[in-house]
Amino acid sequence: MKKVLFLSVFLSLVCILPLTFSNFSYAQTESKTYIVTANQAKVYSSPDLIGSDVISTLKHKDEIQIECEDGRAVEYGEGDFVFYLVTSLEQNGYILADMVVPQNEFLTSIPNFNAQTNGSATVFFLEDGEYIESEITLPKHQRFFLYEGFDSKSDFNAIAFVYENEVLYGYLETDKIDPDGVSPVIISVVCLILAVLGIIFALLFMKKKGKKKVVTSKKK
């Protein structure tokens, strides 16, 4: 009886275990070729813009190998910045995800345009800390993305823009940029109106104060 029971349990396990393990899927890690879309793209020692060192600088259209899992690039980092692991350099490093696209795939649109040119504007590239004028000129009302925000006090602002069916990264002179939101012209007009109103209220206050002094002198 015990032998029959043992044999039944053994056969049950033989049948159940393969079905159980078949429900588990193992991720397949591999490397895929990606293309650099930025004019320059830095590779960092860790997925951190502030606390890591730059170990390499790539150029536009450089081909690199990116770590992928189940056909998709593995994402690293926290917050708003997503990094991919570059495996084809002498030392593995991390690159910002929005600086590259898979080979044979071109990103031809930017999901979040937030500014436009207010006239014909020449694109500049940053090389060795110096802004170099390029041959690319954007027409008036060209939409683009201020991916580092907008600094009105800076001479240049970083932009991402579509050019010949590719997303490129460069810089525009600040006075050539109209960021979305409240128009700079409207801001100037509002400031002027507030200044005029301030002067008017000041004059009325001084006039009213002068009348009070006169009335007081008559009572004496």
C-alpha positions as CSV (number, residue, x, y, z in Angstrom):
1,M,0.0,0.0,0.0
2,K,2.8,2.4,0.9
3,K,4.6,1.6,-2.4
4,V,1.5,2.4,-4.3
5,L,1.0,5.7,-2.4
6,F,4.7,6.6,-2.9
7,L,4.4,5.8,-6.6
8,S,1.3,8.0,-7.0
9,V,2.9,10.9,-5.3
10,F,6.1,10.6,-7.4
11,L,4.1,10.4,-10.7
12,S,2.1,13.5,-9.6
13,L,5.2,15.5,-9.0
14,V,6.7,14.4,-12.3
15,C,3.6,15.7,-14.0
16,I,3.1,18.9,-12.0
17,L,6.7,20.3,-11.8
18,P,7.2,20.8,-15.6
19,L,3.9,22.7,-15.7
20,T,4.9,24.8,-12.8
21,F,8.3,25.8,-14.1
22,S,6.9,26.4,-17.6
23,N,4.9,29.4,-16.1
24,F,8.2,31.2,-15.3
25,S,9.8,33.3,-18.0
26,Y,13.4,34.3,-18.0
27,A,14.4,37.7,-19.3
28,Q,16.9,37.6,-22.1
29,T,19.6,40.2,-21.9
30,E,21.4,41.4,-25.1
31,S,22.9,44.5,-26.7
32,K,21.3,46.4,-29.6
33,T,22.7,49.1,-31.8
34,Y,21.5,52.6,-31.1
35,I,22.3,55.9,-33.0
36,V,23.3,59.1,-31.3
37,T,20.9,61.9,-32.4
38,A,22.4,64.7,-30.3
39,N,25.3,66.8,-31.7
40,Q,27.3,65.7,-28.6
41,A,26.3,63.2,-26.0
42,K,28.2,62.5,-22.8
43,V,28.6,59.1,-21.3
44,Y,28.6,59.0,-17.5
45,S,30.2,56.6,-15.0
46,S,26.8,56.2,-13.3
47,P,23.2,57.1,-14.1
48,D,23.5,60.5,-12.4
49,L,24.1,63.9,-14.0
50,I,25.6,65.5,-10.9
51,G,27.4,62.8,-8.9
52,S,29.1,61.0,-11.8
53,D,32.1,61.6,-14.0
54,V,32.1,61.9,-17.8
55,I,34.0,59.0,-19.2
56,S,33.3,59.6,-22.9
57,T,31.8,62.1,-25.4
58,L,30.0,60.8,-28.5
59,K,29.1,62.6,-31.7
60,H,26.1,62.8,-33.9
61,K,25.3,59.5,-35.7
62,D,27.8,57.5,-33.7
63,E,26.7,53.9,-33.4
64,I,26.8,52.3,-29.9
65,Q,25.6,49.1,-28.2
66,I,22.9,49.5,-25.5
67,E,21.9,46.9,-23.0
68,C,18.5,45.5,-23.7
69,E,16.1,43.1,-22.0
70,D,13.5,41.3,-24.0
71,G,14.1,43.6,-26.9
72,R,13.8,46.9,-25.0
73,A,16.5,49.1,-23.6
74,V,17.0,48.7,-19.8
75,E,16.3,52.0,-18.0
76,Y,18.4,53.4,-15.2
77,G,18.2,56.5,-13.0
78,E,15.6,58.2,-10.9
79,G,13.4,61.2,-11.4
80,D,13.0,62.9,-14.7
81,F,16.3,61.6,-16.2
82,V,16.4,58.2,-17.8
83,F,19.7,56.5,-18.8
84,Y,20.7,53.6,-20.9
85,L,23.8,51.5,-20.3
86,V,26.4,51.7,-23.1
87,T,28.2,48.4,-23.5
88,S,30.4,49.0,-26.5
89,L,33.0,51.4,-25.1
90,E,36.2,50.5,-23.3
91,Q,34.4,51.2,-20.1
92,N,30.6,50.7,-19.7
93,G,28.8,53.9,-19.0
94,Y,25.4,55.6,-19.0
95,I,23.9,57.9,-21.6
96,L,20.7,59.9,-21.4
97,A,17.9,58.0,-23.1
98,D,16.6,61.0,-25.2
99,M,20.0,61.4,-26.9
100,V,19.8,58.1,-28.8
101,V,17.3,56.1,-30.9
102,P,17.4,52.5,-32.1
103,Q,19.2,51.8,-35.4
104,N,16.9,52.2,-38.4
105,E,14.5,54.3,-36.4
106,F,14.3,58.0,-36.6
107,L,12.5,60.3,-34.1
108,T,10.8,62.9,-36.4
109,S,8.7,64.6,-33.8
110,I,9.1,66.0,-30.3
111,P,6.2,65.4,-28.0
112,N,6.5,68.6,-26.0
113,F,7.3,71.8,-28.0
114,N,7.4,74.7,-25.7
115,A,8.8,77.6,-27.7
116,Q,9.3,79.0,-31.2
117,T,11.6,81.4,-33.1
118,N,10.5,85.0,-33.4
119,G,12.4,85.4,-36.6
120,S,15.1,83.7,-38.7
121,A,17.6,82.1,-36.2
122,T,20.9,80.5,-36.6
123,V,21.6,77.3,-34.6
124,F,24.8,77.2,-32.6
125,F,26.6,74.1,-31.3
126,L,28.6,74.0,-28.1
127,E,32.2,72.7,-28.6
128,D,34.8,72.8,-26.0
129,G,32.9,75.4,-24.0
130,E,32.5,77.7,-27.1
131,Y,29.3,78.4,-29.1
132,I,30.1,77.7,-32.8
133,E,27.7,79.0,-35.5
134,S,26.4,76.2,-37.7
135,E,25.0,76.2,-41.2
136,I,21.5,75.4,-39.9
137,T,19.0,78.3,-39.9
138,L,15.5,77.9,-38.4
139,P,12.7,80.0,-40.0
140,K,10.4,82.3,-38.1
141,H,7.8,80.4,-36.0
142,Q,9.8,77.2,-36.0
143,R,8.7,75.2,-33.0
144,F,11.2,73.5,-30.8
145,F,11.8,72.2,-27.2
146,L,13.7,74.0,-24.5
147,Y,14.8,70.9,-22.7
148,E,16.9,72.7,-20.1
149,G,14.2,75.4,-19.4
150,F,14.4,79.0,-20.4
151,D,16.9,81.5,-18.9
152,S,16.2,85.0,-20.1
153,K,19.4,86.3,-18.6
154,S,21.6,83.9,-20.6
155,D,23.0,84.7,-24.1
156,F,22.0,81.2,-25.3
157,N,19.4,78.5,-24.5
158,A,19.6,74.8,-25.3
159,I,17.0,73.5,-27.7
160,A,15.9,70.2,-29.4
161,F,14.5,70.7,-32.9
162,V,13.5,68.6,-35.9
163,Y,15.8,69.0,-39.0
164,E,15.7,66.8,-42.1
165,N,13.6,64.1,-40.3
166,E,15.9,63.9,-37.3
167,V,16.0,65.4,-33.8
168,L,19.1,67.5,-33.3
169,Y,20.3,69.4,-30.2
170,G,21.8,72.9,-30.3
171,Y,21.6,76.4,-29.0
172,L,19.7,79.6,-30.0
173,E,20.4,83.1,-29.0
174,T,18.0,84.1,-26.3
175,D,16.6,87.1,-28.1
176,K,15.5,84.8,-31.0
177,I,13.3,82.7,-28.7
178,D,9.7,83.1,-27.8
179,P,8.8,80.7,-25.0
180,D,5.3,79.5,-24.7
181,G,3.2,81.1,-22.0
182,V,2.8,84.9,-21.5
183,S,4.3,86.8,-24.3
184,P,7.3,89.1,-23.5
185,V,5.4,91.9,-25.2
186,I,2.4,91.5,-22.9
187,I,4.7,91.4,-19.9
188,S,6.3,94.7,-21.0
189,V,2.9,96.3,-21.6
190,V,1.7,95.2,-18.2
191,C,4.8,96.5,-16.5
192,L,4.4,99.8,-18.2
193,I,0.7,100.1,-17.2
194,L,1.6,99.2,-13.6
195,A,4.3,101.9,-13.6
196,V,1.9,104.6,-15.0
197,L,-0.7,103.6,-12.4
198,G,1.9,103.8,-9.7
199,I,2.8,107.3,-10.7
200,I,-0.9,108.4,-10.9
201,F,-1.7,106.9,-7.4
202,A,1.4,108.6,-6.0
203,L,0.4,112.0,-7.4
204,L,-3.2,111.6,-6.1
205,F,-1.8,110.6,-2.7
206,M,0.5,113.7,-2.6
207,K,-2.4,115.9,-3.7
208,K,-4.8,114.5,-1.1
209,K,-2.1,114.9,1.6
210,G,-1.6,118.5,0.6
211,K,-5.3,119.3,0.9
212,K,-5.3,117.9,4.5
213,K,-2.5,120.2,5.5
214,V,-4.3,123.2,4.2
215,V,-7.5,122.3,6.1
216,T,-5.6,121.9,9.3
217,S,-3.9,125.3,8.9
218,K,-7.4,127.0,8.5
219,K,-8.7,125.4,11.8
220,K,-5.7,126.9,13.7
